[in-house]
Amino acid sequence: MTTLPDQAWVTTIRDSLYDRIPLTAAEAALIGTSAFLRLDRIQQLGFVSKVWPGAKHTRFEHSLGVMHLMRQAVASVRRYDREGLVDDEVARAAVAAALLHDIGHYPFSHAIEELGPPVLPHEEVGRRLIETGEVADVLEREWRVDPGRVADLVAPRGELPHADRLLRGLLSGPLDVDKLDYLPRDARHCNVPYGGVDMPRLLDALRPAVVQGQRRIVVTAKGVSPLHSLINARQEMFDNVYWHHTNRACMAMLLRAVQDALLAGAIDPGELPRHDDASLLERLGSPGMPASTRALVERLRERRLHKRAVEVSARAPELYRYLSGLFYAPAQRRALEVEMAQRLSALLGQEVADWEILVDLPKPERWSTDVWVLFERPPVGFRELMPWTEVVGLSDEDFKRYEEHRRLVRIVATERLREAVAARWEALLLPLLAQPASLTETTWP
């Protein structure tokens, strides 16, 4: 554990994962801003605590952990930076960016930003917070860094300087410290035996190197196995925690509640990132909201959750591709939900509210293992620098294929309609495949 030459520890935080995280005065000042303190009221895993009650850890503590790991990663890279590319200023900017990488995050994990425009990505919201107001003042005064430089590391715009691009890969990419913190942290709070990664060995294996004419961060041979553990831990956590059907049903309910509020003009998109978990539910449950929004929020509060009625796998390729594509078309997804409710109402001869049948679409994950391995003494048949995929004999397509077969698309419904939807899903859904144009009527105002 090291500080930059012009910094000293002034206090220490006790952390559930790393025990002690010492802080400098500059770090403590940034943590004390109102924008950062909001993260202490946002659960890292959204509704996962409805399945694992211990999973109530927050974006606040995760951000501290990411900063803690970034300091170590930067120190490891600088030890082998013979050209002095990573100077004190860019090192400070990278550590600040690690601390602030989630500052623009919406309540309840990622569901809200999956709605797309006019809802901005949380990184872009974070950029605005970093470049203005209290956070920018602290960065300039205490950190002596340009807030725009920190913002570029969180949400890049255009080409970054060489050193910044190098360290950006430690914040977002196959080797990022974000995953290195959240996977073991989430696993610990859920008390599940997944998420194990040899973090010290992987961080110690980081090196700057020139790969195909471009300076990048690579790993030594000692990092090959920990990187494989990281990839496996990520998939295990998605399989067992992040994609758990109860958590996903809650996400679908929240997404539709927010979507209906936006469509009705009852809430402004710019208001959303100012809320925390509790205040957002309070706002969505207020009298001025659409009936569907209030009904869904009430059910979330009272744990009257939608149940899985149908699960669609990649082994049903046409239907799976069609439904998966709706992830990028939230208006069409909503129109499909409304149409299915109307069809079921006609089949049953009873009223079905248009929010009682929802489509859960987990985000298609990007699998990238674009990491290079540096061998001091390459085995026969190896080269000094090789892609990690060639070293281990696996490809991004292998991981993507596994992910697609584990990722399920679900139709969820209120408990009273669960069996009816399960028995009649073909009549509700399949006719719509032949007329996708009918699902494009709902658009943002």
C-alpha positions as a Markdown table, in Angstrom:
| # | Residue | x | y | z |
|---|---|---|---|---|
| 1 | Met | 0.0 | 0.0 | 0.0 |
| 2 | Thr | 1.5 | 3.3 | -1.1 |
| 3 | Thr | 0.5 | 6.9 | -1.4 |
| 4 | Leu | 1.6 | 9.4 | -4.0 |
| 5 | Pro | 4.7 | 11.4 | -2.9 |
| 6 | Asp | 2.7 | 14.5 | -1.9 |
| 7 | Gln | 0.0 | 12.7 | 0.1 |
| 8 | Ala | -0.3 | 11.1 | 3.6 |
| 9 | Trp | -2.9 | 9.0 | 5.3 |
| 10 | Val | -5.2 | 11.0 | 7.7 |
| 11 | Thr | -7.8 | 8.4 | 8.6 |
| 12 | Thr | -8.8 | 4.8 | 8.0 |
| 13 | Ile | -12.1 | 3.1 | 7.1 |
| 14 | Arg | -12.8 | -0.5 | 8.2 |
| 15 | Asp | -14.0 | -2.4 | 5.1 |
| 16 | Ser | -15.8 | -5.8 | 5.0 |
| 17 | Leu | -13.5 | -7.0 | 2.2 |
| 18 | Tyr | -10.1 | -5.5 | 2.8 |
| 19 | Asp | -10.3 | -4.7 | 6.5 |
| 20 | Arg | -8.5 | -1.3 | 6.4 |
| 21 | Ile | -8.7 | 1.3 | 3.7 |
| 22 | Pro | -6.5 | 4.3 | 4.7 |
| 23 | Leu | -7.6 | 7.7 | 3.3 |
| 24 | Thr | -5.7 | 10.9 | 2.4 |
| 25 | Ala | -7.2 | 14.3 | 3.2 |
| 26 | Ala | -8.1 | 14.7 | -0.5 |
| 27 | Glu | -9.9 | 11.3 | -0.6 |
| 28 | Ala | -11.8 | 12.1 | 2.6 |
| 29 | Ala | -12.9 | 15.5 | 1.1 |
| 30 | Leu | -14.3 | 13.8 | -2.0 |
| 31 | Ile | -16.1 | 11.2 | 0.0 |
| 32 | Gly | -17.7 | 13.9 | 2.0 |
| 33 | Thr | -19.4 | 15.6 | -1.0 |
| 34 | Ser | -23.2 | 15.3 | -1.1 |
| 35 | Ala | -23.1 | 13.6 | -4.5 |
| 36 | Phe | -20.8 | 10.8 | -3.2 |
| 37 | Leu | -22.7 | 10.4 | 0.1 |
| 38 | Arg | -25.9 | 9.6 | -2.0 |
| 39 | Leu | -24.2 | 6.3 | -2.9 |
| 40 | Asp | -24.5 | 5.2 | 0.7 |
| 41 | Arg | -28.2 | 5.1 | 0.2 |
| 42 | Ile | -28.1 | 3.0 | -3.0 |
| 43 | Gln | -27.7 | -0.8 | -2.6 |
| 44 | Gln | -25.1 | -2.2 | -4.9 |
| 45 | Leu | -27.3 | -5.1 | -6.0 |
| 46 | Gly | -30.7 | -3.5 | -6.1 |
| 47 | Phe | -33.3 | -6.1 | -5.3 |
| 48 | Val | -30.9 | -9.0 | -4.7 |
| 49 | Ser | -31.4 | -8.5 | -0.9 |
| 50 | Lys | -35.0 | -9.9 | -1.4 |
| 51 | Val | -33.3 | -13.2 | -2.0 |
| 52 | Trp | -30.1 | -12.8 | 0.1 |
| 53 | Pro | -31.0 | -10.4 | 2.9 |
| 54 | Gly | -27.4 | -9.8 | 3.7 |
| 55 | Ala | -26.8 | -8.2 | 0.3 |
| 56 | Lys | -27.5 | -4.7 | 1.5 |
| 57 | His | -24.0 | -3.3 | 0.8 |
| 58 | Thr | -23.9 | 0.0 | -1.1 |
| 59 | Arg | -22.4 | 1.7 | -4.0 |
| 60 | Phe | -20.5 | 3.8 | -1.4 |
| 61 | Glu | -18.5 | 0.9 | 0.0 |
| 62 | His | -18.0 | -0.6 | -3.5 |
| 63 | Ser | -16.5 | 2.8 | -4.7 |
| 64 | Leu | -14.1 | 2.9 | -1.8 |
| 65 | Gly | -13.0 | -0.7 | -2.7 |
| 66 | Val | -12.5 | 0.2 | -6.4 |
| 67 | Met | -10.3 | 3.2 | -5.3 |
| 68 | His | -8.3 | 1.0 | -3.0 |
| 69 | Leu | -7.6 | -1.5 | -5.8 |
| 70 | Met | -6.8 | 1.3 | -8.3 |
| 71 | Arg | -4.2 | 2.6 | -6.0 |
| 72 | Gln | -2.5 | -0.8 | -5.9 |
| 73 | Ala | -2.9 | -1.3 | -9.6 |
| 74 | Val | -1.4 | 2.1 | -10.4 |
| 75 | Ala | 1.5 | 1.4 | -8.1 |
| 76 | Ser | 2.2 | -1.9 | -9.7 |
| 77 | Val | 2.2 | -0.4 | -13.2 |
| 78 | Arg | 4.5 | 2.5 | -12.1 |
| 79 | Arg | 7.1 | 0.1 | -10.7 |
| 80 | Tyr | 7.7 | -1.1 | -14.3 |
| 81 | Asp | 7.0 | 2.2 | -16.1 |
| 82 | Arg | 10.6 | 2.9 | -17.1 |
| 83 | Glu | 9.6 | 5.7 | -19.4 |
| 84 | Gly | 7.8 | 7.6 | -16.6 |
| 85 | Leu | 4.6 | 7.8 | -18.7 |
| 86 | Val | 2.4 | 7.5 | -15.6 |
| 87 | Asp | 3.2 | 10.6 | -13.6 |
| 88 | Asp | 1.8 | 11.8 | -10.3 |
| 89 | Glu | -1.0 | 13.9 | -12.0 |
| 90 | Val | -2.4 | 11.1 | -14.1 |
| 91 | Ala | -2.1 | 8.7 | -11.2 |
| 92 | Arg | -4.2 | 11.1 | -9.0 |
| 93 | Ala | -6.7 | 11.4 | -11.8 |
| 94 | Ala | -7.0 | 7.6 | -12.1 |
| 95 | Val | -7.5 | 7.1 | -8.4 |
| 96 | Ala | -10.1 | 9.9 | -8.3 |
| 97 | Ala | -11.9 | 8.4 | -11.3 |
| 98 | Ala | -12.0 | 5.0 | -9.5 |
| 99 | Leu | -13.6 | 6.6 | -6.5 |
| 100 | Leu | -16.1 | 8.5 | -8.7 |
| 101 | His | -16.9 | 5.9 | -11.3 |
| 102 | Asp | -20.4 | 5.2 | -10.0 |
| 103 | Ile | -21.2 | 8.7 | -8.7 |
| 104 | Gly | -23.9 | 9.1 | -11.4 |
| 105 | His | -25.5 | 5.7 | -10.8 |
| 106 | Tyr | -29.3 | 5.4 | -10.6 |
| 107 | Pro | -31.0 | 3.7 | -7.7 |
| 108 | Phe | -31.5 | 0.0 | -7.8 |
| 109 | Ser | -28.6 | -1.1 | -10.0 |
| 110 | His | -28.8 | -0.8 | -13.8 |
| 111 | Ala | -32.5 | -1.3 | -14.6 |
| 112 | Ile | -33.5 | 2.4 | -15.0 |
| 113 | Glu | -30.8 | 3.3 | -17.6 |
| 114 | Glu | -31.8 | 0.2 | -19.7 |
| 115 | Leu | -34.7 | 2.4 | -20.8 |
| 116 | Gly | -32.4 | 4.4 | -23.0 |
| 117 | Pro | -33.0 | 7.9 | -24.2 |
| 118 | Pro | -34.0 | 10.2 | -22.7 |
| 119 | Val | -32.5 | 8.4 | -19.7 |
| 120 | Leu | -28.8 | 9.0 | -19.9 |
| 121 | Pro | -26.1 | 6.3 | -19.1 |
| 122 | His | -24.9 | 6.6 | -15.5 |
| 123 | Glu | -21.4 | 7.3 | -16.8 |
| 124 | Glu | -22.6 | 10.4 | -18.6 |
| 125 | Val | -24.5 | 11.5 | -15.5 |
| 126 | Gly | -21.3 | 11.0 | -13.5 |
| 127 | Arg | -19.4 | 13.1 | -16.0 |
| 128 | Arg | -21.7 | 16.1 | -15.4 |
| 129 | Leu | -21.4 | 15.7 | -11.6 |
| 130 | Ile | -17.6 | 15.5 | -11.8 |
| 131 | Glu | -17.1 | 18.5 | -14.0 |
| 132 | Thr | -19.3 | 20.9 | -12.0 |
| 133 | Gly | -20.2 | 22.0 | -8.5 |
| 134 | Glu | -18.8 | 20.6 | -5.3 |
| 135 | Val | -17.0 | 17.6 | -6.8 |
| 136 | Ala | -15.2 | 19.7 | -9.3 |
| 137 | Asp | -14.1 | 22.2 | -6.6 |
| 138 | Val | -12.7 | 19.4 | -4.5 |
| 139 | Leu | -10.8 | 17.9 | -7.4 |
| 140 | Glu | -9.3 | 21.2 | -8.3 |
| 141 | Arg | -8.5 | 22.4 | -4.8 |
| 142 | Glu | -7.6 | 19.1 | -2.9 |
| 143 | Trp | -6.5 | 16.8 | -5.7 |
| 144 | Arg | -4.9 | 19.4 | -8.0 |
| 145 | Val | -6.3 | 17.6 | -11.1 |
| 146 | Asp | -8.5 | 18.9 | -14.0 |
| 147 | Pro | -12.1 | 17.6 | -13.4 |
| 148 | Gly | -12.4 | 17.2 | -17.1 |
| 149 | Arg | -9.5 | 14.7 | -17.1 |
| 150 | Val | -11.1 | 12.7 | -14.4 |
| 151 | Ala | -14.4 | 12.8 | -16.2 |
| 152 | Asp | -12.7 | 11.5 | -19.4 |
| 153 | Leu | -11.5 | 8.5 | -17.5 |
| 154 | Val | -15.1 | 7.7 | -16.3 |
| 155 | Ala | -16.9 | 8.6 | -19.6 |
| 156 | Pro | -14.4 | 9.2 | -22.4 |
| 157 | Arg | -15.1 | 11.7 | -25.2 |
| 158 | Gly | -12.7 | 11.4 | -28.1 |
| 159 | Glu | -9.1 | 10.3 | -28.0 |
| 160 | Leu | -7.4 | 10.2 | -24.5 |
| 161 | Pro | -3.7 | 11.0 | -24.0 |
| 162 | His | -1.4 | 7.9 | -23.9 |
| 163 | Ala | -1.1 | 7.7 | -20.1 |
| 164 | Asp | -4.8 | 8.3 | -19.5 |
| 165 | Arg | -5.7 | 5.6 | -22.1 |
| 166 | Leu | -3.4 | 3.2 | -20.4 |
| 167 | Leu | -5.0 | 3.7 | -17.0 |
| 168 | Arg | -8.5 | 3.9 | -18.3 |
| 169 | Gly | -8.1 | 0.1 | -19.1 |
| 170 | Leu | -7.8 | -0.5 | -15.3 |
| 171 | Leu | -11.2 | 1.1 | -14.7 |
| 172 | Ser | -13.2 | -0.4 | -17.6 |
| 173 | Gly | -12.1 | -3.5 | -19.5 |
| 174 | Pro | -11.1 | -7.1 | -19.1 |
| 175 | Leu | -8.8 | -6.4 | -16.2 |
| 176 | Asp | -10.7 | -3.6 | -14.5 |
| 177 | Val | -10.6 | -3.1 | -10.8 |
| 178 | Asp | -14.4 | -2.5 | -10.8 |
| 179 | Lys | -15.0 | -6.2 | -11.4 |
| 180 | Leu | -12.1 | -7.1 | -9.0 |
| 181 | Asp | -14.0 | -5.4 | -6.2 |
| 182 | Tyr | -17.7 | -6.1 | -6.9 |
| 183 | Leu | -17.4 | -9.9 | -7.6 |
| 184 | Pro | -15.9 | -10.9 | -4.3 |
| 185 | Arg | -17.8 | -8.2 | -2.4 |
| 186 | Asp | -21.1 | -9.3 | -3.8 |
| 187 | Ala | -20.3 | -12.9 | -3.2 |
| 188 | Arg | -19.4 | -12.2 | 0.5 |
| 189 | His | -22.5 | -10.3 | 1.2 |
| 190 | Cys | -24.7 | -12.9 | -0.4 |
| 191 | Asn | -22.7 | -15.6 | 1.4 |
| 192 | Val | -22.3 | -17.7 | -1.8 |
| 193 | Pro | -19.1 | -19.6 | -2.7 |
| 194 | Tyr | -18.5 | -17.7 | -5.9 |
| 195 | Gly | -16.5 | -14.6 | -6.9 |
| 196 | Gly | -13.1 | -15.9 | -5.7 |
| 197 | Val | -10.2 | -14.2 | -7.4 |
| 198 | Asp | -6.5 | -14.0 | -6.3 |
| 199 | Met | -6.5 | -10.2 | -6.4 |
| 200 | Pro | -3.0 | -9.6 | -5.1 |
| 201 | Arg | -1.4 | -12.0 | -7.6 |
| 202 | Leu | -3.3 | -10.5 | -10.5 |
| 203 | Leu | -2.5 | -6.9 | -9.5 |
| 204 | Asp | 1.2 | -7.8 | -9.0 |
| 205 | Ala | 1.2 | -9.3 | -12.5 |
| 206 | Leu | 0.3 | -6.0 | -14.2 |
| 207 | Arg | 2.9 | -4.5 | -16.5 |
| 208 | Pro | 3.0 | -1.7 | -19.2 |
| 209 | Ala | 4.2 | -3.0 | -22.5 |
| 210 | Val | 4.1 | -2.2 | -26.2 |
| 211 | Val | 1.6 | -4.5 | -28.1 |
| 212 | Gln | 1.4 | -4.2 | -31.8 |
| 213 | Gly | 2.8 | -0.7 | -31.7 |
| 214 | Gln | 0.4 | 0.5 | -28.9 |
| 215 | Arg | 1.2 | 0.9 | -25.2 |
| 216 | Arg | -1.1 | -1.3 | -23.1 |
| 217 | Ile | -1.3 | -2.9 | -19.7 |
| 218 | Val | -0.6 | -6.7 | -19.9 |
| 219 | Val | -0.1 | -9.5 | -17.4 |
| 220 | Thr | 2.8 | -11.7 | -16.7 |
| 221 | Ala | 2.5 | -15.5 | -16.8 |
| 222 | Lys | 1.5 | -15.3 | -13.1 |
| 223 | Gly | -1.7 | -13.4 | -14.1 |
| 224 | Val | -3.0 | -16.1 | -16.5 |
| 225 | Ser | -4.7 | -18.2 | -13.9 |
| 226 | Pro | -6.1 | -15.3 | -11.8 |
| 227 | Leu | -7.6 | -13.8 | -14.9 |
| 228 | His | -9.3 | -17.1 | -15.7 |
| 229 | Ser | -10.7 | -17.1 | -12.1 |
| 230 | Leu | -12.0 | -13.6 | -12.7 |
| 231 | Ile | -13.9 | -14.7 | -15.8 |
| 232 | Asn | -15.3 | -17.8 | -14.1 |
| 233 | Ala | -16.3 | -15.8 | -11.0 |
| 234 | Arg | -18.2 | -13.3 | -13.2 |
| 235 | Gln | -20.2 | -16.0 | -14.9 |
| 236 | Glu | -20.9 | -17.8 | -11.7 |
| 237 | Met | -22.3 | -14.7 | -10.1 |
| 238 | Phe | -24.5 | -13.9 | -13.1 |
| 239 | Asp | -25.8 | -17.5 | -13.2 |
| 240 | Asn | -26.6 | -17.7 | -9.5 |
| 241 | Val | -27.1 | -14.1 | -8.2 |
| 242 | Tyr | -27.5 | -11.3 | -10.8 |
| 243 | Trp | -29.8 | -13.3 | -13.0 |
| 244 | His | -31.8 | -14.9 | -10.2 |
| 245 | His | -35.5 | -15.0 | -11.2 |
| 246 | Thr | -36.7 | -13.0 | -8.2 |
| 247 | Asn | -34.2 | -10.2 | -8.6 |
| 248 | Arg | -35.0 | -10.0 | -12.3 |
| 249 | Ala | -38.7 | -9.9 | -11.8 |
| 250 | Cys | -38.2 | -7.0 | -9.4 |
| 251 | Met | -36.1 | -5.3 | -12.0 |
| 252 | Ala | -38.8 | -5.7 | -14.7 |
| 253 | Met | -41.4 | -4.2 | -12.3 |
| 254 | Leu | -39.2 | -1.2 | -11.5 |
| 255 | Leu | -38.3 | -0.6 | -15.1 |
| 256 | Arg | -42.0 | -0.6 | -16.2 |
| 257 | Ala | -43.0 | 1.6 | -13.3 |
| 258 | Val | -40.4 | 4.2 | -14.2 |
| 259 | Gln | -41.2 | 3.9 | -17.9 |
| 260 | Asp | -44.8 | 4.6 | -17.4 |
| 261 | Ala | -44.0 | 7.6 | -15.2 |
| 262 | Leu | -41.8 | 9.0 | -17.9 |
| 263 | Leu | -44.4 | 8.4 | -20.6 |
| 264 | Ala | -47.0 | 10.2 | -18.5 |
| 265 | Gly | -44.7 | 13.1 | -17.9 |
| 266 | Ala | -45.1 | 12.6 | -14.2 |
| 267 | Ile | -41.3 | 12.5 | -13.6 |
| 268 | Asp | -38.5 | 14.2 | -15.5 |
| 269 | Pro | -35.5 | 12.1 | -16.6 |
| 270 | Gly | -33.1 | 14.5 | -15.0 |
| 271 | Glu | -34.6 | 14.0 | -11.6 |
| 272 | Leu | -33.9 | 10.2 | -11.6 |
| 273 | Pro | -30.2 | 10.3 | -10.8 |
| 274 | Arg | -30.8 | 12.6 | -7.8 |
| 275 | His | -32.8 | 10.0 | -6.0 |
| 276 | Asp | -31.6 | 7.1 | -3.8 |
| 277 | Asp | -33.4 | 3.8 | -3.4 |
| 278 | Ala | -35.9 | 5.0 | -0.7 |
| 279 | Ser | -36.7 | 8.4 | -2.2 |
| 280 | Leu | -37.3 | 7.0 | -5.7 |
| 281 | Leu | -39.9 | 4.5 | -4.4 |
| 282 | Glu | -41.5 | 7.3 | -2.4 |
| 283 | Arg | -41.6 | 9.5 | -5.5 |
| 284 | Leu | -43.0 | 6.8 | -7.7 |
| 285 | Gly | -45.7 | 5.9 | -5.2 |
| 286 | Ser | -46.9 | 9.5 | -4.9 |
| 287 | Pro | -50.5 | 10.5 | -5.9 |
| 288 | Gly | -49.4 | 12.2 | -9.1 |
| 289 | Met | -48.0 | 9.1 | -10.7 |
| 290 | Pro | -49.8 | 6.8 | -13.2 |
| 291 | Ala | -51.9 | 4.0 | -11.7 |
| 292 | Ser | -49.6 | 1.4 | -13.1 |
| 293 | Thr | -46.5 | 3.0 | -11.6 |
| 294 | Arg | -48.2 | 3.2 | -8.1 |
| 295 | Ala | -49.5 | -0.4 | -8.3 |
| 296 | Leu | -46.1 | -1.8 | -9.2 |
| 297 | Val | -44.3 | 0.2 | -6.5 |
| 298 | Glu | -46.8 | -0.9 | -3.9 |
| 299 | Arg | -46.2 | -4.5 | -4.9 |
| 300 | Leu | -42.5 | -4.1 | -4.7 |
| 301 | Arg | -42.8 | -2.6 | -1.2 |
| 302 | Glu | -45.2 | -5.4 | 0.0 |
| 303 | Arg | -43.2 | -8.1 | -1.7 |
| 304 | Arg | -46.1 | -9.2 | -3.9 |
| 305 | Leu | -43.8 | -9.8 | -6.8 |
| 306 | His | -44.4 | -11.0 | -10.3 |
| 307 | Lys | -43.6 | -14.7 | -10.8 |
| 308 | Arg | -41.9 | -16.4 | -13.7 |
| 309 | Ala | -44.5 | -17.9 | -16.0 |
| 310 | Val | -42.4 | -18.7 | -19.1 |
| 311 | Glu | -38.6 | -19.0 | -19.6 |
| 312 | Val | -37.2 | -18.8 | -23.1 |
| 313 | Ser | -33.7 | -20.2 | -23.9 |
| 314 | Ala | -31.3 | -19.8 | -26.8 |
| 315 | Arg | -32.4 | -23.3 | -27.9 |
| 316 | Ala | -35.6 | -21.6 | -29.2 |
| 317 | Pro | -33.5 | -19.4 | -31.5 |
| 318 | Glu | -36.2 | -17.5 | -33.4 |
| 319 | Leu | -38.2 | -16.5 | -30.3 |
| 320 | Tyr | -35.1 | -15.9 | -28.3 |
| 321 | Arg | -33.6 | -13.6 | -30.8 |
| 322 | Tyr | -36.8 | -11.7 | -31.2 |
| 323 | Leu | -37.3 | -11.1 | -27.5 |
| 324 | Ser | -33.6 | -10.4 | -26.9 |
| 325 | Gly | -33.7 | -7.7 | -29.5 |
| 326 | Leu | -36.4 | -5.9 | -27.5 |
| 327 | Phe | -33.7 | -5.0 | -24.9 |
| 328 | Tyr | -32.7 | -2.3 | -27.3 |
| 329 | Ala | -36.3 | -1.2 | -28.0 |
| 330 | Pro | -37.9 | -0.5 | -24.7 |
| 331 | Ala | -41.0 | 1.1 | -26.3 |
| 332 | Gln | -41.6 | -2.1 | -28.3 |
| 333 | Arg | -41.1 | -4.2 | -25.2 |
| 334 | Arg | -43.7 | -2.2 | -23.4 |
| 335 | Ala | -46.1 | -2.5 | -26.4 |
| 336 | Leu | -45.6 | -6.3 | -26.3 |
| 337 | Glu | -46.5 | -6.4 | -22.6 |
| 338 | Val | -49.7 | -4.4 | -23.2 |
| 339 | Glu | -50.7 | -6.5 | -26.2 |
| 340 | Met | -50.2 | -9.8 | -24.2 |
| 341 | Ala | -52.3 | -8.4 | -21.4 |
| 342 | Gln | -55.1 | -7.5 | -23.8 |
| 343 | Arg | -55.0 | -10.9 | -25.5 |
| 344 | Leu | -55.1 | -12.7 | -22.1 |
| 345 | Ser | -58.0 | -10.6 | -21.0 |
| 346 | Ala | -59.9 | -11.6 | -24.1 |
| 347 | Leu | -59.0 | -15.3 | -23.6 |
| 348 | Leu | -60.1 | -15.4 | -20.0 |
| 349 | Gly | -63.0 | -13.0 | -20.3 |
| 350 | Gln | -61.8 | -11.0 | -17.3 |
| 351 | Glu | -59.9 | -7.7 | -16.8 |
| 352 | Val | -56.1 | -7.9 | -17.0 |
| 353 | Ala | -54.2 | -4.7 | -16.2 |
| 354 | Asp | -51.6 | -3.9 | -18.8 |
| 355 | Trp | -48.7 | -4.1 | -16.2 |
| 356 | Glu | -49.6 | -7.6 | -15.0 |
| 357 | Ile | -47.5 | -9.3 | -17.7 |
| 358 | Leu | -43.9 | -8.2 | -18.1 |
| 359 | Val | -41.0 | -9.2 | -20.2 |
| 360 | Asp | -37.6 | -9.6 | -18.3 |
| 361 | Leu | -34.7 | -9.1 | -20.6 |
| 362 | Pro | -31.3 | -9.4 | -18.9 |
| 363 | Lys | -28.7 | -7.3 | -20.6 |
| 364 | Pro | -26.7 | -9.2 | -23.2 |
| 365 | Glu | -23.2 | -9.2 | -21.7 |
| 366 | Arg | -20.1 | -8.3 | -23.6 |
| 367 | Trp | -17.4 | -10.9 | -23.2 |
| 368 | Ser | -14.0 | -9.5 | -23.9 |
| 369 | Thr | -10.7 | -11.2 | -23.0 |
| 370 | Asp | -8.5 | -8.8 | -24.9 |
| 371 | Val | -5.6 | -9.2 | -22.6 |
| 372 | Trp | -2.0 | -9.9 | -23.6 |
| 373 | Val | 0.5 | -12.1 | -21.6 |
| 374 | Leu | 4.1 | -11.2 | -21.2 |
| 375 | Phe | 6.5 | -14.1 | -20.8 |
| 376 | Glu | 10.0 | -13.6 | -19.4 |
| 377 | Arg | 11.0 | -17.0 | -20.7 |
| 378 | Pro | 8.3 | -18.2 | -23.1 |
| 379 | Pro | 7.7 | -22.0 | -23.2 |
| 380 | Val | 8.5 | -23.7 | -26.5 |
| 381 | Gly | 5.8 | -22.8 | -28.9 |
| 382 | Phe | 4.9 | -19.6 | -27.1 |
| 383 | Arg | 6.0 | -16.0 | -27.9 |
| 384 | Glu | 7.2 | -13.3 | -25.6 |
| 385 | Leu | 3.9 | -11.5 | -26.0 |
| 386 | Met | 0.7 | -13.5 | -26.7 |
| 387 | Pro | -3.1 | -12.9 | -26.5 |
| 388 | Trp | -4.5 | -14.5 | -23.3 |
| 389 | Thr | -6.9 | -16.5 | -25.5 |
| 390 | Glu | -4.1 | -18.2 | -27.3 |
| 391 | Val | -2.3 | -19.0 | -24.1 |
| 392 | Val | -5.3 | -20.8 | -22.6 |
| 393 | Gly | -6.9 | -22.0 | -25.8 |
| 394 | Leu | -10.3 | -20.3 | -25.2 |
| 395 | Ser | -11.9 | -17.5 | -27.2 |
| 396 | Asp | -14.4 | -14.8 | -26.6 |
| 397 | Glu | -16.9 | -16.8 | -28.7 |
| 398 | Asp | -16.6 | -19.7 | -26.2 |
| 399 | Phe | -17.6 | -17.4 | -23.3 |
| 400 | Lys | -20.3 | -15.7 | -25.3 |
| 401 | Arg | -21.8 | -19.0 | -26.3 |
| 402 | Tyr | -21.9 | -20.2 | -22.7 |
| 403 | Glu | -23.5 | -16.9 | -21.6 |
| 404 | Glu | -26.2 | -17.1 | -24.2 |
| 405 | His | -27.2 | -20.6 | -23.1 |
| 406 | Arg | -27.3 | -19.6 | -19.5 |
| 407 | Arg | -29.1 | -16.2 | -20.0 |
| 408 | Leu | -32.9 | -16.8 | -20.1 |
| 409 | Val | -35.6 | -14.4 | -21.2 |
| 410 | Arg | -38.6 | -14.6 | -19.0 |
| 411 | Ile | -42.3 | -13.7 | -19.1 |
| 412 | Val | -43.3 | -12.8 | -15.6 |
| 413 | Ala | -46.8 | -12.2 | -14.3 |
| 414 | Thr | -48.8 | -11.4 | -11.2 |
| 415 | Glu | -49.3 | -14.5 | -9.1 |
| 416 | Arg | -53.0 | -14.7 | -10.0 |
| 417 | Leu | -52.2 | -14.9 | -13.7 |
| 418 | Arg | -49.0 | -17.0 | -13.6 |
| 419 | Glu | -50.6 | -20.3 | -14.5 |
| 420 | Ala | -52.9 | -18.8 | -17.2 |
| 421 | Val | -49.9 | -17.2 | -18.9 |
| 422 | Ala | -47.8 | -20.4 | -18.6 |
| 423 | Ala | -50.7 | -22.4 | -20.2 |
| 424 | Arg | -51.4 | -19.8 | -23.0 |
| 425 | Trp | -48.1 | -18.2 | -23.7 |
| 426 | Glu | -48.1 | -19.5 | -27.3 |
| 427 | Ala | -51.4 | -17.9 | -28.1 |
| 428 | Leu | -50.3 | -14.7 | -26.4 |
| 429 | Leu | -46.9 | -14.4 | -27.9 |
| 430 | Leu | -46.4 | -16.3 | -31.1 |
| 431 | Pro | -48.9 | -14.5 | -33.3 |
| 432 | Leu | -47.1 | -11.3 | -32.5 |
| 433 | Leu | -43.9 | -12.6 | -34.2 |
| 434 | Ala | -45.6 | -12.4 | -37.6 |
| 435 | Gln | -46.6 | -8.7 | -37.1 |
| 436 | Pro | -43.8 | -6.9 | -35.3 |
| 437 | Ala | -44.9 | -3.6 | -36.7 |
| 438 | Ser | -47.8 | -3.6 | -34.3 |
| 439 | Leu | -45.4 | -3.4 | -31.4 |
| 440 | Thr | -43.9 | 0.0 | -32.5 |
| 441 | Glu | -46.8 | 2.2 | -31.5 |
| 442 | Thr | -45.5 | 3.3 | -28.1 |
| 443 | Thr | -42.8 | 5.9 | -28.4 |
| 444 | Trp | -41.2 | 8.5 | -26.2 |
| 445 | Pro | -43.1 | 11.8 | -26.2 |
